[in-house]
Amino acid sequence: MQWKGRVAYLATMHRKEQVIGPLLAEHLGIQVQVVAFDTDQLGTFSRERPRPGDPLQTLRLKIERARQAHPVSLVLASEGSFGPHPQIPWIPWNQEWVMLRVFEPGAEPLELVGYAESTQTNFSHRWVQSWAEALDFAQRAGFPQHALIALDRPEKPQVIHKGIQDEATLKQVVGELLARQGGLHLETDMRALYNPTRLQVIAAATQNLIAKAQSLCPACGTPGYWQIRSVSGLPCGQCGAPTPVAKAWVYGCARCSHTHTEPVAEPWADPAQCAFCNP
């Protein structure tokens, strides 16, 4: 499949093209154009609208909406998620997906998904009851380079101020809510155009998408030949018993049934992962 010289339409209203576009142009020769529609209809971080499904389902909906306006062959969308790290719950965790769907006559759409995750995120929130507390939270969150959101309460808010990027506006909003109810909920604005740290993770997910687009199936030449599952059993470095750690990866094609298995580079697993050495 030839990528160079093609145009991909990106469904976004949050300037994600600033990182996705240059990377696709440099590495694949794809020119990115923006499809402007209200992606907030499919969920907001500030809780006005819940996401209609999981990230992949939401990405497909974004692409479907974009394609209604521009029925082209290459359509892109990006989606992010924030929360506690699954193994270290007190550390915030950012996950990003960038999906490219390829629509060709007479074939099922080809779907390529880039993914990245990072603990390098300012994702945080705090209930504050004074200007001093609000300013302390803002400084810790990287304000004003990173914007803030102010809400009257964390659950089912009635008052929402988004995209706060200067101290004067923050002081005004905080003062109004403190005068009204004595406290307010502050949180980081995680929309891409207001959060340069998040943009770096979106860039990493785009790099992963590029790697998949450049990985062709040895049997049919379809892009997206990638890891589809792991094979556990890497031997313990101390006793040699099999562990839950992956000893190999199975690679598979997104179109045909071709697969192959490739061992991992590490010959031994850390004994800390062994049920016998570390029961």
Secondary structure by P-SEA (a helix, b strand, c coil): cccccbbbbbbccccccccaaaaaaacccbbbbbbcccccccccccccccccccaaaaaaaaaaaaaaaccccbbbbbbbbbccccccccbbbbbbbbbbbbbbccccbbbbbbbbbcccccccbbbbccaaaaaaaaaaaccccbbbbbbcccccccccccccccaaaaaaaaaaaaaccccbbbbccccccccaaaaaaaaaaaaaaaaaaacccccccccccccccccccccccccccccccccbbbbbbcccccbbbbbcccccccccccccccc
